[in-house]
Structure formats: structure tokens, C-alpha cells
Amino acid sequence: MAFESLTERLNRAMKTITGQGKLTESNMDEMLREVRMSLLEADVNYQVVKDFVANVKEKALGQKVLDALNPGQMVVKIVKEELQQLLGNEDAKIHFNDNGITNIMMAGLQGTGKTTAAAKIARYLKNKKNKKVLLVACDVIRPAAIEQLQTLGESIQVPVFTLGAETSALDTAKAADQYAKENGFDTVIYDTAGRLHIDEELMNELSMMKDFLHPQEILLTVDAMTGQDIVTVAREFNEQLQITALIVTKLDGDARGGGLLSVRSITNVPVLFVSNGEKVDDLEEFHPDRMAERILGMGDILSLIEKAQENMDVELAASSMERMQSGQFDMNDLLSQFEQMNRLGSFKGILKMIPGMNKMAGMVDDDQMNAQIKRMRAIINSMTPKERARPDILKASRKNRIAKGAGVKVADVNKLLTSFDQMKMMSQMMSGGMPAMNPFGGGFGKPGGFGGPGGFGMSKHSGSKKKRKAPVKKKKRR
């Protein structure tokens, strides 16, 4: 995940100052030296780093901080505010046309995820803003892009307008504009062609489309994996097209994230959305304050709540909780919880959003967790309706049949049943809802539990190893 290394190093730097009883220029310089190296290694622009460190030092050595009861916490607050300043003080918003159709032009180099981003934004506008959206396939250079957009449009139930690869992008845009007016669309997203690099032909095509459409938004997709190239690409596109906002894609990859921290302060172009995966629902509104907190390992509970509200069936979750607390919880309820959790996406990403769970996220293996959930779902699906409702009737012969049907061992069936029994027991002892979100046995970080050694999503060899006791020598009989 992006910023993983930066978060770890910044946390280490913050600890050097929060552990001090008094703030001095000496221990301040030590902390800032670590912060400077952390940002440079994350590929943040040198001038941006220089200004950032100077601003933090100036504010941190002010009289207000020196006189504070806990100067260490004040410094952390200052670092967070400066990070937010880099990312932008305000959330970027889409500017809708109040007197007609809102035209949105997508731009970007080839391979940045522009076509997928167009579909993600279309889904966002349709579901969250109640817009009647039309997608337009203007990438006639790459015929596969038209098919890709049609497939994506079908998956989100948004129509796609195209005249095929034989018609020019400008003529397609003109026809789509007329079609949108005749059919009552209020928002039109134009997916334009990309190139491997910025060239005159690309810019001429985009400029002609811009002159005809007068778009309310020109959104540039940039790849988080490219580091400082984000700044270069954004600057060049902005000079010729006046970009209104950025869409940062592939933020879930192994990116250092420095480009994202640099681009706003250098180009003054805000980030509107970030993309955390390839699915059409893997798109997040960009909030500078929340991203600053994530980078500092403080979590992002507001985004997690929004994600849960959007993807989870609240009524089903409440019903499941009531059944747990009343002792009626069965395998059907457990199966529905697996479905709910799957909708939230990456387990590692969820843990990163929970304050204090950032280190735990590094111990979780998403692939192992997904594989185990898939295995447990297969076990439950191999049960009869009666067995799901009454798991207590499962004896050896039934377990053997279920194991064969799910393609697992009987031991896996027993493990699921044990975890299920533990959940029921815990739910009766506790009035809260946390056990419902931990259907894996044990507890957070406990052996056999979520994130614990030998538990769900981790290697059984993870964690501390027990020391072997020295063999006891037996006395020889005389």
C-alpha cells in the first residue's frame, strides 16, 4: 500500500519527540532530520520537503508550543497540519452545470487507468449524486478501450455512446452531445485517448474537444506508481488544458506516494478522487485532512464508516446482531456476515482505517484471509438447510460428507464449528457487537485468532517463538 514505509518512518520520528519531557532545538532537529529523510525516500519533491521541514520547525519552536504541557503532542499536531497543507486545505468538488448538461473530460497518459476511472466516476455520480450519466467512448486510437468502456458501463448500468473506432474523437463528441440533449442526460463523461507520452497530436485532439464541449471539469488521471512523474505530467497537461482536478490511480499498489504529496503545492491542481483497486467501486473521495491522518498512522474512521454505510446492508447487520444476542445465530447468519465483510474490500485497508490498528494491518495477509473465507463459505454451502440452522447435529458422517462437498479436510469443518461455538458464547457474554465482526476464533492478536500466530490471515510461524525447555537429565540408579 502507498505510504506504508513513510507512515512507519514518520511514526518512529514522532516517537523521538513525544517521549521527551521538554522540547529543545536539539531534539527537534533530530526529529526533523528523520522526517526529512522519510519524505525524500518517499519521493517527495526536494523543494517541497525543504519548505515543509522549515515550516514545522518555525511553528514547533514558537513560544506557544514551548509553553505547552505536552509539547510532543503539539509537534505531532503541527506535522499533521503541514501535511494537510501539502495535500490541500479544502476538499475538491465536482462543479455541476446548473443550467444544462455537465460535461466531464477525462485525460491522461496510456496505462494510467483512465477508462476504468471514467466508469468509477460514472458509478459514483449515479449512485451518490443521483445523476443520469452517459459515458462516451472517444478513445478511437485504441479499439479495445471502446469495448472495455462498454463492458464497464454494462456492469454499472450506465449507457455508453460510441460511433466506433472509424469515427474521429471530435465527431463522436459532437454526436454524443446531441444524443445527451435529446435523451435527458444531465452528466456526460468523455473518455479520451491517451498516449505513451505527451505529444502535439494528443494535445490538439484534446484542445479541439475542449473548445467544442466547454467542459465543467477536465480530470487528469495520474498513476501513483510513477512517483515524481505525477508532477511533471500534471504540470504539462495543466499548461495546455487547464486541468481542474486529478484522479490518482493505483494507490493500492507498492507506491511510495511522494508524487501525491508534491503535486498540489507545485501545480495547484487539487486531487478529487483516489482509486484503491481495479473494481468499479474502488474509488474514494479525497479528503486532505483524512489522508494526512492516514499517513501519520492515525486511521480514518470517518471513511471507514462511509464505506460501511455504502456497501453493507444495515438492516441485515442489525438483524444478525439481534439473533446473536438472543442465541438464535446460525450458519446462515455467519454466511451473510462473510458476504458483508467481502463488500468492504481489503482487510488490510480496513485495519489501516481503524485508529491504533496500523501495525496490525502489516501482520495481515489479504490473500490468506480471502482464501480462508472462501474455504469457510464452501463448507457452509455444503451443508443442508437443516444443518445450517442446527450445527449441533453435525456428527462424523455428516462432517465427512460436508468436507468432501467443500473439497476440504474434516479438520477444517471442525475448526469452523469451534469458531462458531466461540462466537455464540462470546455474544451471550457481551452486549457489544465486536464478536460479530470476528468470526475466526480467538481475539485480535491472540493465537488462533484474527491476526494472531497460527490464526486467520497469518502464517502459523508468525509471532514470537516459544523457548524450548532444556531436557531434564535423569539420575542413574546405583
VEXMI-833731 format. One record per residue (C-alpha): residue number from 1; residue in three letters; x, y, z. Coordinates in Angstrom, 1 decimal. Each point is the difference from the previous one (the first is absolute). Layout:
N
TILO   pos   code       px       py       pz
TILO   NUM    ALA        X        Y        Z
...
This chain:
478
TILO   pos   code       px       py       pz
TILO     1    MET      0.0      0.0      0.0
TILO     2    ALA      1.1      3.6     -0.7
TILO     3    PHE      1.6      1.9      2.9
TILO     4    GLU      0.6     -3.2      2.0
TILO     5    SER      3.8      0.6      0.4
TILO     6    LEU     -0.6      3.8      0.5
TILO     7    THR     -2.5     -0.7      2.7
TILO     8    GLU      2.4     -2.3      1.8
TILO     9    ARG      2.9      2.4     -0.1
TILO    10    LEU     -2.1      3.1      1.0
TILO    11    ASN     -1.4     -1.9      3.0
TILO    12    ARG      3.6     -0.8      1.0
TILO    13    ALA      1.0      3.6     -0.3
TILO    14    MET     -3.1      1.2      1.9
TILO    15    LYS      0.9     -2.4      2.9
TILO    16    THR      3.4      1.7      0.5
TILO    17    ILE     -1.7      3.2      0.8
TILO    18    THR     -3.2     -1.1      1.8
TILO    19    GLY      2.2     -1.9      2.5
TILO    20    GLN      1.8      3.2      1.0
TILO    21    GLY     -1.1      1.9      3.1
TILO    22    LYS      1.3      3.3     -1.5
TILO    23    LEU      0.2      1.3     -3.6
TILO    24    THR      3.5      1.3     -1.0
TILO    25    GLU      1.5      1.0     -3.2
TILO    26    SER      2.4     -3.0      0.3
TILO    27    ASN     -2.7     -2.7      0.2
TILO    28    MET     -2.1      1.9     -2.5
TILO    29    ASP      2.8     -0.2     -2.6
TILO    30    GLU      0.4     -3.7      0.7
TILO    31    MET     -3.7     -0.6     -0.7
TILO    32    LEU     -0.1      2.3     -3.1
TILO    33    ARG      3.1     -1.8     -1.4
TILO    34    GLU     -1.9     -3.2      0.0
TILO    35    VAL     -3.1      1.6     -1.4
TILO    36    ARG      2.1      1.6     -2.8
TILO    37    MET      1.5     -3.4     -1.0
TILO    38    SER     -3.4     -1.7      0.2
TILO    39    LEU     -1.6      2.4     -2.4
TILO    40    LEU      3.0      0.0     -2.4
TILO    41    GLU     -0.1     -3.9     -0.1
TILO    42    ALA     -3.7      0.2     -0.7
TILO    43    ASP      0.9      1.9     -3.2
TILO    44    VAL     -1.3      3.4      1.2
TILO    45    ASN      1.3      2.9     -2.0
TILO    46    TYR      3.2      1.5      1.6
TILO    47    GLN     -1.2      3.6      0.2
TILO    48    VAL     -3.3     -1.2      1.4
TILO    49    VAL      1.9     -1.9      2.8
TILO    50    LYS      2.2      3.0      0.7
TILO    51    ASP     -3.0      2.3      0.4
TILO    52    PHE     -1.9     -2.6      2.1
TILO    53    VAL      2.8     -0.5      2.5
TILO    54    ALA      0.7      3.7      0.3
TILO    55    ASN     -3.7      0.7      0.7
TILO    56    VAL     -0.3     -2.7      2.6
TILO    57    LYS      3.2      1.2      1.8
TILO    58    GLU     -1.2      3.6      0.0
TILO    59    LYS     -3.4     -0.8      1.5
TILO    60    ALA      1.3     -2.7      2.4
TILO    61    LEU      2.6      2.3      1.6
TILO    62    GLY     -2.6      2.7      0.5
TILO    63    GLN     -0.7      1.2      3.6
TILO    64    LYS     -3.5     -1.6     -0.1
TILO    65    VAL      1.4     -3.5     -0.5
TILO    66    LEU      2.9      0.4      2.4
TILO    67    ASP     -2.3      1.0      2.8
TILO    68    ALA     -2.5     -2.8     -0.7
TILO    69    LEU     -0.5     -2.7      2.6
TILO    70    ASN      0.7     -2.7     -2.7
TILO    71    PRO      2.2      1.5     -2.7
TILO    72    GLY      0.5     -3.4     -1.7
TILO    73    GLN     -3.7     -0.2     -0.8
TILO    74    MET      0.0      3.6     -1.2
TILO    75    VAL      2.8     -0.9     -2.5
TILO    76    VAL     -2.0     -3.0     -1.3
TILO    77    LYS     -2.9      2.4     -0.5
TILO    78    ILE      2.2      2.4     -1.9
TILO    79    VAL      1.4     -2.7     -2.2
TILO    80    LYS     -3.6     -1.2     -0.8
TILO    81    GLU     -1.1      3.5     -0.9
TILO    82    GLU      3.0      0.5     -2.3
TILO    83    LEU     -0.7     -3.3     -1.7
TILO    84    GLN     -3.5      1.1     -0.5
TILO    85    GLN      1.2      3.3     -1.4
TILO    86    LEU      2.1     -1.9     -2.6
TILO    87    LEU     -3.0     -2.1     -1.0
TILO    88    GLY     -2.4      3.0     -0.1
TILO    89    ASN     -2.0      1.7      2.8
TILO    90    GLU     -3.4     -0.6     -1.6
TILO    91    ASP     -1.7     -3.0     -1.6
TILO    92    ALA     -0.3      0.3     -3.8
TILO    93    LYS     -3.5     -0.2     -1.4
TILO    94    ILE     -1.5     -0.6     -3.5
TILO    95    HIS     -1.5      3.2     -1.4
TILO    96    PHE     -3.4     -0.9     -1.5
TILO    97    ASN     -1.7      2.1     -2.6
TILO    98    ASP     -3.2      1.4      1.4
TILO    99    ASN     -1.4      1.0     -3.4
TILO   100    GLY      0.6     -3.0     -2.1
TILO   101    ILE      2.2     -3.1     -0.5
TILO   102    THR      3.2     -0.4      2.1
TILO   103    ASN      2.8     -1.0     -2.3
TILO   104    ILE      3.0     -1.8      1.5
TILO   105    MET      3.1     -0.7     -2.1
TILO   106    MET      2.4     -2.7      1.0
TILO   107    ALA      3.7      0.4     -0.9
TILO   108    GLY      3.2     -1.9      0.7
TILO   109    LEU      2.8     -2.0     -1.4
TILO   110    GLN     -0.6     -3.6     -1.2
TILO   111    GLY      0.1     -2.6      2.8
TILO   112    THR     -1.0      2.3      2.9
TILO   113    GLY     -3.5     -1.6      0.3
TILO   114    LYS     -1.9      2.8     -1.7
TILO   115    THR     -2.8     -2.1     -1.5
TILO   116    THR     -0.6     -1.9      3.3
TILO   117    ALA      0.1      3.3      1.9
TILO   118    ALA     -2.7      1.4     -2.4
TILO   119    ALA     -2.3     -2.9      0.9
TILO   120    LYS      0.7      0.3      3.7
TILO   121    ILE     -0.9      3.7     -0.1
TILO   122    ALA     -3.1     -0.8     -1.9
TILO   123    ARG     -1.1     -2.5      2.6
TILO   124    TYR      0.8      2.6      2.8
TILO   125    LEU     -2.1      2.7     -1.7
TILO   126    LYS     -2.9     -2.4     -0.7
TILO   127    ASN     -0.1     -1.6      3.5
TILO   128    LYS      1.0      2.9      2.2
TILO   129    LYS     -1.0      3.1     -1.9
TILO   130    ASN     -3.1     -1.4     -1.7
TILO   131    LYS      1.1      1.1     -3.4
TILO   132    LYS     -1.1     -1.4     -3.4
TILO   133    VAL      3.4     -0.8     -1.4
TILO   134    LEU      1.2     -0.8     -3.5
TILO   135    LEU      3.5     -1.3     -0.8
TILO   136    VAL      1.5      0.9     -3.4
TILO   137    ALA      2.7     -2.1     -1.6
TILO   138    CYS      2.3      2.5     -1.6
TILO   139    ASP      3.2     -2.1      0.1
TILO   140    VAL     -0.1     -1.0     -3.6
TILO   141    ILE      3.8     -0.6     -0.1
TILO   142    ARG     -0.4     -3.2      2.1
TILO   143    PRO     -3.0     -2.0     -1.2
TILO   144    ALA      0.2     -2.2      3.1
TILO   145    ALA     -0.7      3.1      2.1
TILO   146    ILE     -3.5      0.2     -1.5
TILO   147    GLU     -0.8     -3.6      0.8
TILO   148    GLN      1.4      0.5      3.5
TILO   149    LEU     -2.2      3.0      0.6
TILO   150    GLN     -3.0     -1.8     -1.3
TILO   151    THR      0.7     -2.9      2.3
TILO   152    LEU      0.5      2.3      3.0
TILO   153    GLY     -3.1      2.0     -0.9
TILO   154    GLU     -2.1     -3.2     -0.1
TILO   155    SER      1.3     -1.1      3.4
TILO   156    ILE     -1.1      3.3      1.6
TILO   157    GLN     -3.2      0.4     -2.1
TILO   158    VAL      1.2      3.2     -1.6
TILO   159    PRO     -0.5      0.4     -3.9
TILO   160    VAL      3.1      0.4     -2.2
TILO   161    PHE     -0.2      2.1     -3.2
TILO   162    THR      2.4     -0.9     -2.8
TILO   163    LEU      0.2      0.3     -3.8
TILO   164    GLY      2.9     -2.5     -0.2
TILO   165    ALA      3.7      0.4     -0.6
TILO   166    GLU     -0.5      1.3     -3.6
TILO   167    THR     -1.6      3.3      1.2
TILO   168    SER      2.3      2.7      1.3
TILO   169    ALA     -0.1      0.9      3.7
TILO   170    LEU     -1.3      3.5     -0.7
TILO   171    ASP     -2.9     -1.2     -2.2
TILO   172    THR     -0.9     -2.6      2.6
TILO   173    ALA      0.0      2.7      2.7
TILO   174    LYS     -2.3      2.2     -2.2
TILO   175    ALA     -2.4     -2.9     -0.6
TILO   176    ALA      0.0     -1.0      3.7
TILO   177    ASP     -0.8      3.6      1.0
TILO   178    GLN     -3.1      0.0     -2.2
TILO   179    TYR     -1.0     -3.4      1.2
TILO   180    ALA      0.3      1.0      3.6
TILO   181    LYS     -2.2      3.1     -0.5
TILO   182    GLU     -2.7     -2.0     -1.9
TILO   183    ASN     -0.1     -2.8      2.7
TILO   184    GLY      0.0      2.1      3.2
TILO   185    PHE      3.5     -0.8      1.4
TILO   186    ASP      1.3      2.5      2.5
TILO   187    THR      3.6     -1.2      0.2
TILO   188    VAL      2.3     -1.2     -2.8
TILO   189    ILE      3.4     -1.5      0.5
TILO   190    TYR      2.4      0.0     -3.0
TILO   191    ASP      2.7     -2.7      0.0
TILO   192    THR      2.8      1.4     -2.2
TILO   193    ALA      3.0     -1.6     -1.6
TILO   194    GLY      3.3     -0.3      1.8
TILO   195    ARG      3.6     -0.2     -1.2
TILO   196    LEU      3.2     -1.5      1.4
TILO   197    HIS      1.2      3.6      0.3
TILO   198    ILE     -1.3      3.5     -0.5
TILO   199    ASP      0.1      1.0     -3.7
TILO   200    GLU     -1.4      2.7     -2.3
TILO   201    GLU     -2.5     -2.3     -1.6
TILO   202    LEU     -1.5     -1.0      3.4
TILO   203    MET     -0.3      3.6      1.2
TILO   204    ASN     -1.5      1.2     -3.3
TILO   205    GLU     -2.7     -2.6      0.3
TILO   206    LEU     -0.8      0.8      3.6
TILO   207    SER      0.1      3.8     -0.7
TILO   208    MET     -2.6     -0.4     -2.8
TILO   209    MET     -2.3     -2.0      2.3
TILO   210    LYS      0.4      2.5      2.7
TILO   211    ASP     -0.9      2.9     -2.3
TILO   212    PHE     -3.1     -1.7     -1.1
TILO   213    LEU     -1.2     -1.5      3.3
TILO   214    HIS      1.0      2.9      2.4
TILO   215    PRO      0.2     -2.7      2.8
TILO   216    GLN     -0.7      0.9      3.6
TILO   217    GLU      2.7     -2.5      1.0
TILO   218    ILE      3.2     -1.2     -1.7
TILO   219    LEU      1.2     -2.9      2.2
TILO   220    LEU      3.6     -1.3     -0.4
TILO   221    THR      0.7     -3.6      1.1
TILO   222    VAL      3.5     -0.5      1.3
TILO   223    ASP      1.6     -3.2      1.2
TILO   224    ALA      1.2     -0.1      3.6
TILO   225    MET      2.7     -2.5     -1.0
TILO   226    THR      1.8      2.6     -2.1
TILO   227    GLY      1.1      2.2      3.0
TILO   228    GLN      1.3      3.4     -1.0
TILO   229    ASP     -1.2     -0.5     -3.6
TILO   230    ILE     -3.4      0.9      1.3
TILO   231    VAL      1.2      3.6      0.5
TILO   232    THR      1.6      0.1     -3.5
TILO   233    VAL     -3.1     -1.4     -1.8
TILO   234    ALA     -2.4      2.2      2.0
TILO   235    ARG      2.0      3.1     -0.7
TILO   236    GLU      0.1     -0.6     -3.8
TILO   237    PHE     -3.6     -0.9     -0.3
TILO   238    ASN     -1.0      3.0      2.2
TILO   239    GLU      2.0      2.4     -2.1
TILO   240    GLN     -1.9     -1.0     -3.2
TILO   241    LEU     -3.4     -1.0      1.2
TILO   242    GLN     -0.5      1.7      3.4
TILO   243    ILE     -0.7     -3.2      2.0
TILO   244    THR     -2.7      0.4      2.7
TILO   245    ALA      0.9     -3.0      2.2
TILO   246    LEU      2.0     -3.3      0.2
TILO   247    ILE     -1.1     -3.6      0.3
TILO   248    VAL      2.9     -1.9      1.7
TILO   249    THR     -0.2     -3.7     -1.0
TILO   250    LYS      1.7     -3.2      1.2
TILO   251    LEU      0.4      1.4      3.6
TILO   252    ASP     -0.4     -3.6      1.2
TILO   253    GLY      3.3     -1.0     -1.8
TILO   254    ASP      3.5      0.1      1.4
TILO   255    ALA      0.3      3.8     -0.5
TILO   256    ARG      2.1      2.3      2.2
TILO   257    GLY     -2.6      2.7     -0.4
TILO   258    GLY      2.3      3.0     -0.3
TILO   259    GLY     -1.6      1.2     -3.2
TILO   260    LEU     -3.3      0.4      1.8
TILO   261    LEU      1.6      2.1      2.7
TILO   262    SER      1.8      2.2     -2.5
TILO   263    VAL     -2.5      0.6     -2.8
TILO   264    ARG     -2.4      2.4      1.8
TILO   265    SER      2.6      2.4      1.2
TILO   266    ILE      1.9      0.1     -3.3
TILO   267    THR     -2.9      0.1     -2.5
TILO   268    ASN     -2.8      1.3      2.2
TILO   269    VAL     -2.3     -2.7     -1.5
TILO   270    PRO     -2.0     -1.7      2.7
TILO   271    VAL     -0.6     -3.8      0.3
TILO   272    LEU     -3.7     -0.9     -0.4
TILO   273    PHE      0.0     -3.8      0.2
TILO   274    VAL      2.5     -2.8      0.9
TILO   275    SER     -0.4     -3.5     -1.4
TILO   276    ASN      0.9     -3.0      2.3
TILO   277    GLY     -0.6     -2.9     -2.3
TILO   278    GLU     -1.3     -1.3     -3.4
TILO   279    LYS     -3.7     -0.5      1.0
TILO   280    VAL     -2.5      2.7     -1.1
TILO   281    ASP     -0.8      0.7      3.7
TILO   282    ASP      3.7      0.5      0.9
TILO   283    LEU     -0.2      3.8     -0.1
TILO   284    GLU      0.2      2.4      3.0
TILO   285    GLU     -0.6      3.7      0.3
TILO   286    PHE      3.3      1.7      0.9
TILO   287    HIS      0.0      1.8      3.4
TILO   288    PRO      3.4      1.6      0.7
TILO   289    ASP     -0.6      0.0      3.8
TILO   290    ARG     -0.8     -3.7      0.1
TILO   291    MET      2.9     -0.9     -2.3
TILO   292    ALA      2.4      1.9      2.3
TILO   293    GLU     -1.3     -2.0      2.9
TILO   294    ARG      0.4     -3.3     -1.9
TILO   295    ILE      3.6      0.9     -0.9
TILO   296    LEU      0.7      0.6      3.7
TILO   297    GLY     -1.6     -3.3      0.9
TILO   298    MET     -2.9      1.6      1.8
TILO   299    GLY     -2.6     -2.0     -2.0
TILO   300    ASP     -3.0      1.4     -1.9
TILO   301    ILE     -3.1     -1.1      1.8
TILO   302    LEU     -2.3      2.4     -1.9
TILO   303    SER      0.9     -1.5     -3.4
TILO   304    LEU     -0.5     -3.5      1.5
TILO   305    ILE     -3.5      0.9      1.3
TILO   306    GLU     -0.9      1.5     -3.5
TILO   307    LYS      1.3     -3.2     -1.7
TILO   308    ALA     -2.0     -2.2      2.4
TILO   309    GLN     -3.2      2.1     -0.6
TILO   310    GLU      0.4     -0.2     -3.7
TILO   311    ASN      0.9     -3.7     -0.3
TILO   312    MET     -1.7     -1.7      2.9
TILO   313    ASP     -3.6     -1.0      0.5
TILO   314    VAL     -0.7      1.8      3.2
TILO   315    GLU     -3.3     -1.7      0.7
TILO   316    LEU      1.5     -3.5     -0.6
TILO   317    ALA      2.9      0.9      2.3
TILO   318    ALA     -2.4      1.2      2.8
TILO   319    SER     -2.1     -3.2     -0.4
TILO   320    SER      3.1     -2.1      0.2
TILO   321    MET      1.1      1.8      3.2
TILO   322    GLU     -3.4     -0.5      1.6
TILO   323    ARG      0.1     -3.7     -0.8
TILO   324    MET      3.5     -0.3      1.5
TILO   325    GLN     -1.1      1.6      3.2
TILO   326    SER     -3.1     -2.1      0.3
TILO   327    GLY      1.9     -3.2     -0.7
TILO   328    GLN     -1.7     -0.7     -3.3
TILO   329    PHE      3.1      0.6     -2.1
TILO   330    ASP      0.6     -2.8     -2.5
TILO   331    MET      2.2     -0.8     -3.0
TILO   332    ASN     -2.3      2.0     -2.4
TILO   333    ASP      0.8      3.1      2.0
TILO   334    LEU      3.7     -0.8      0.0
TILO   335    LEU     -0.1     -0.4     -3.8
TILO   336    SER     -1.8      3.4     -0.4
TILO   337    GLN      2.7      1.6      2.2
TILO   338    PHE      2.7     -1.4     -2.3
TILO   339    GLU     -1.8      1.6     -3.0
TILO   340    GLN     -0.2      3.3      1.9
TILO   341    MET      3.7      0.0      0.8
TILO   342    ASN      0.9     -0.9     -3.5
TILO   343    ARG     -1.8      3.2     -1.2
TILO   344    LEU      2.3      2.2      2.1
TILO   345    GLY      3.0     -1.0     -2.0
TILO   346    SER      3.6     -0.6      1.2
TILO   347    PHE      0.3     -1.0      3.7
TILO   348    LYS      3.4      1.7      0.2
TILO   349    GLY     -1.6      3.2     -1.4
TILO   350    ILE     -2.8     -0.2      2.7
TILO   351    LEU      2.5     -0.4      2.8
TILO   352    LYS      2.0      3.0     -1.2
TILO   353    MET     -3.1      2.1      0.4
TILO   354    ILE     -0.5     -1.0      3.6
TILO   355    PRO      2.0      2.1      2.5
TILO   356    GLY      2.7     -1.9      1.7
TILO   357    MET     -0.3     -3.0     -2.4
TILO   358    ASN      2.6      1.2     -2.5
TILO   359    LYS      2.7     -2.5      1.2
TILO   360    MET     -2.5     -2.8      0.1
TILO   361    ALA     -0.7      0.6     -3.7
TILO   362    GLY      3.6     -0.8     -0.8
TILO   363    MET     -0.4     -3.5      1.5
TILO   364    VAL     -3.1     -0.8     -2.1
TILO   365    ASP      0.3     -1.9     -3.3
TILO   366    ASP     -3.0      0.9     -2.1
TILO   367    ASP      0.5     -3.0     -2.4
TILO   368    GLN      0.0     -2.5      2.9
TILO   369    MET     -3.0      1.6      1.6
TILO   370    ASN     -2.0      0.0     -3.3
TILO   371    ALA      1.0     -3.6     -0.5
TILO   372    GLN     -1.2     -1.0      3.5
TILO   373    ILE     -3.3      1.8     -0.4
TILO   374    LYS     -0.6     -1.7     -3.3
TILO   375    ARG      0.7     -3.3      1.6
TILO   376    MET     -2.4      0.7      2.9
TILO   377    ARG     -2.7      1.1     -2.4
TILO   378    ALA      0.4     -3.2     -2.0
TILO   379    ILE     -0.4     -2.0      3.3
TILO   380    ILE     -3.2      1.8      0.9
TILO   381    ASN     -1.4     -0.3     -3.6
TILO   382    SER      0.6     -3.8      0.2
TILO   383    MET     -2.3     -0.3      3.0
TILO   384    THR     -3.8     -0.7     -0.3
TILO   385    PRO     -2.4      2.7      1.1
TILO   386    LYS     -0.7     -2.0      3.2
TILO   387    GLU      3.8     -0.3      0.7
TILO   388    ARG      0.5      3.7     -0.4
TILO   389    ALA     -2.9      0.8      2.4
TILO   390    ARG      1.2     -2.7      2.5
TILO   391    PRO      3.8     -0.5     -0.2
TILO   392    ASP     -0.2     -2.0      3.2
TILO   393    ILE     -1.4     -3.0     -1.9
TILO   394    LEU      3.3     -0.4     -2.0
TILO   395    LYS      1.5     -3.3      0.8
TILO   396    ALA      2.9     -1.9     -1.6
TILO   397    SER     -1.9     -1.3     -3.1
TILO   398    ARG     -1.5      3.5     -0.7
TILO   399    LYS      3.4      1.7      0.4
TILO   400    ASN      1.6     -2.5     -2.4
TILO   401    ARG     -2.7      0.8     -2.6
TILO   402    ILE      0.3      3.8      0.5
TILO   403    ALA      3.8     -0.2     -0.3
TILO   404    LYS     -0.1     -1.9     -3.2
TILO   405    GLY     -2.6      2.4     -1.5
TILO   406    ALA      2.1      3.0      0.9
TILO   407    GLY      3.3     -1.6     -1.0
TILO   408    VAL      1.6      0.4      3.4
TILO   409    LYS      1.0     -2.2      2.9
TILO   410    VAL     -2.2     -1.0      2.9
TILO   411    ALA      2.4      2.0      2.3
TILO   412    ASP     -1.0      3.2     -1.9
TILO   413    VAL     -3.7     -0.7      0.7
TILO   414    ASN      0.8     -0.6      3.7
TILO   415    LYS      2.0      3.3      0.1
TILO   416    LEU     -3.0      1.9     -1.5
TILO   417    LEU     -2.4     -1.6      2.5
TILO   418    THR      2.3      0.9      2.9
TILO   419    SER      0.3      3.6     -1.1
TILO   420    PHE     -3.8      0.1     -0.4
TILO   421    ASP     -0.5     -1.3      3.6
TILO   422    GLN      2.4      2.6      1.3
TILO   423    MET     -1.9      2.7     -1.7
TILO   424    LYS     -3.3     -1.1      1.5
TILO   425    MET      1.6     -0.2      3.5
TILO   426    MET      1.6      3.4     -0.3
TILO   427    SER     -3.2      1.6     -1.4
TILO   428    GLN     -2.0     -1.1      3.0
TILO   429    MET      2.7      1.3      2.4
TILO   430    MET      0.4      3.4     -1.7
TILO   431    SER     -2.6      2.5     -1.0
TILO   432    GLY      2.2      1.8     -2.5
TILO   433    GLY      0.3     -1.0     -3.7
TILO   434    MET      3.8     -0.6     -0.4
TILO   435    PRO     -0.3     -3.8      0.2
TILO   436    ALA     -2.3      0.1     -3.1
TILO   437    MET      2.9      1.5     -2.0
TILO   438    ASN      2.5     -2.6      1.1
TILO   439    PRO     -1.2     -3.4     -1.1
TILO   440    PHE      3.4     -1.6      0.0
TILO   441    GLY      0.5     -1.3      3.5
TILO   442    GLY      2.1      1.6      2.7
TILO   443    GLY      0.3      3.8      0.2
TILO   444    PHE      2.0      2.7     -1.7
TILO   445    GLY      3.6     -1.0      0.2
TILO   446    LYS     -0.7     -3.2      2.0
TILO   447    PRO      1.4     -3.4     -1.1
TILO   448    GLY     -2.5     -1.5     -2.5
TILO   449    GLY     -1.9      3.3     -0.2
TILO   450    PHE     -0.2      2.9     -2.4
TILO   451    GLY      3.6      1.0     -0.7
TILO   452    GLY      1.5     -2.3      2.7
TILO   453    PRO      2.7     -2.7     -0.5
TILO   454    GLY     -1.5     -2.9     -1.8
TILO   455    GLY     -3.2      2.0     -0.4
TILO   456    PHE     -2.0      1.4     -2.9
TILO   457    GLY      2.1      1.8     -2.7
TILO   458    MET      3.4     -0.7      1.6
TILO   459    SER      2.6     -2.7     -0.3
TILO   460    LYS     -0.1     -2.4      3.0
TILO   461    HIS      3.7      0.8      0.4
TILO   462    SER     -0.6      3.7      0.5
TILO   463    GLY      0.4      1.6      3.4
TILO   464    SER      2.3     -1.0      2.8
TILO   465    LYS      1.4     -3.5      0.2
TILO   466    LYS     -0.2     -1.8      3.3
TILO   467    LYS      3.3     -0.9      1.5
TILO   468    ARG      0.7     -3.7      0.3
TILO   469    LYS      0.6     -1.2      3.5
TILO   470    ALA      3.3     -1.7      0.7
TILO   471    PRO     -0.4     -3.8      0.2
TILO   472    VAL      0.0     -1.3      3.6
TILO   473    LYS      2.8     -2.4      0.7
TILO   474    LYS     -1.1     -3.2      1.7
TILO   475    LYS      2.1     -1.1      2.9
TILO   476    LYS      1.6     -3.4     -0.5
TILO   477    ARG     -0.9     -2.7      2.5
TILO   478    ARG      2.9     -1.4      2.0
